[in-house]
Structure formats: C-alpha cells, structure tokens
Amino acid sequence: MKRDLKGKRFQNVEEVREKMTEALNAINLQQFQNCFEQWKKRWVSVLILKESILRVIKFWKCSEKYTV
C-alpha cells in the first residue's frame, strides 16, 4: 500500500480517501492476515524490550538506595 501511494500528491482529503480505499481493497485476505501477524510479532518484541528496560531502571533505583 505504501509503495502504491509513495511520492504521490493529492489535491484534497477526499482524493486521499479514495486512493487509500482503492489500495485497501486491492489487498487480498491472505496478504492482510500476514501483515497483521507481522505487526503483532513486532509489538511483542517492543513489549519485551520495554519490560527489559523497566527492569534495568528498577535495578538502578534499588542499587542507588544502598550506595554510600
């Protein structure tokens, strides 16, 4: 979808809506499902990274209490 619309200019919002609707309708169900599954995997990796960062921050805060 991005490839289809990249670099194009539109006259108004209605034209953008029309082109986006055309691009979305051109995607078949299998392509959409694959895209959605890839998106879910990326979010899982983001959440895992966020959890790791929060653990490090919590560790730093705890270690600051005990430093002299």
C-alpha positions in Angstrom: 0.0 0.0 0.0 2.8 2.4 0.9 4.6 1.6 -2.4 1.4 2.4 -4.3 1.0 5.9 -2.7 4.6 6.9 -2.0 5.6 10.1 -3.8 2.1 10.9 -5.0 0.4 14.3 -4.3 -3.2 14.7 -3.7 -5.5 17.7 -4.3 -7.7 17.2 -1.2 -8.6 14.9 1.6 -11.3 13.2 -0.4 -8.8 12.2 -3.1 -6.6 10.7 -0.3 -9.6 8.8 1.0 -10.4 7.4 -2.5 -6.8 6.3 -3.2 -6.5 4.7 0.3 -9.8 2.9 -0.2 -8.6 1.6 -3.6 -5.3 0.5 -2.1 -7.0 -1.3 0.8 -9.5 -3.0 -1.5 -6.6 -4.3 -3.6 -5.2 -6.2 -0.7 -6.4 -9.8 -0.5 -7.3 -11.5 2.8 -4.2 -13.6 3.0 -1.9 -10.5 2.5 -3.9 -8.7 5.2 -3.6 -11.6 7.6 0.1 -11.9 7.0 0.6 -8.2 7.6 -1.4 -8.3 10.8 0.6 -11.3 12.1 3.9 -9.5 11.4 2.6 -6.4 13.2 1.6 -8.5 16.2 5.1 -10.0 16.3 6.7 -6.6 16.2 4.6 -5.4 19.1 5.5 -8.5 21.1 9.2 -7.6 20.6 8.5 -4.0 21.6 6.8 -5.1 24.8 9.6 -7.5 25.7 12.1 -4.7 25.2 10.0 -2.3 27.3 9.9 -4.9 30.1 13.7 -5.3 30.0 14.2 -1.5 30.1 11.9 -1.2 33.1 13.7 -4.0 34.9 17.0 -2.2 34.4 15.6 1.1 35.7 14.1 -0.6 38.7 17.5 -2.3 39.4 19.3 1.1 39.2 16.8 2.7 41.6 17.2 -0.1 44.1 21.0 0.0 43.8 21.1 3.8 44.4 19.5 3.2 47.8 22.4 1.1 49.0 25.3 3.1 47.7 27.3 5.2 50.1 
